[in-house]
């Protein structure tokens, strides 16, 4: 199960926390807003669980290492294809298919991925 988070509304943190959905973002250097956000989470167990589940789904969808591997692999192959004759890349293309197989998921997971990417 995931955990909701409370963090300051700064670069990096706001890419991980979706305010009101996976946790709360508070202004930097605002201790009372931080205390209020923590209090809201601690006093609402149902909301905390809902946000925790959303946070877990978001982490799995947006920060899955397999996706980053595939994206990096895809970009390297694109650049290599621009520099090398296509016949020399056949072995690389076969490996790319193997990398794509890592990303296959069930219909339910695909629906969750689409929903989370629209957030």
PyMOL commands that set and color helices and strands:
alter all, ss='L'
color gray80, all
select helices_A, chain A and resi 13-16+31-42+45-62+65-83+86-101+107-117
alter helices_A, ss='H'
color red, helices_A
select strands_A, chain A and resi 5-8+23-26
alter strands_A, ss='S'
color yellow, strands_A
deselect
rebuild
show_as cartoon
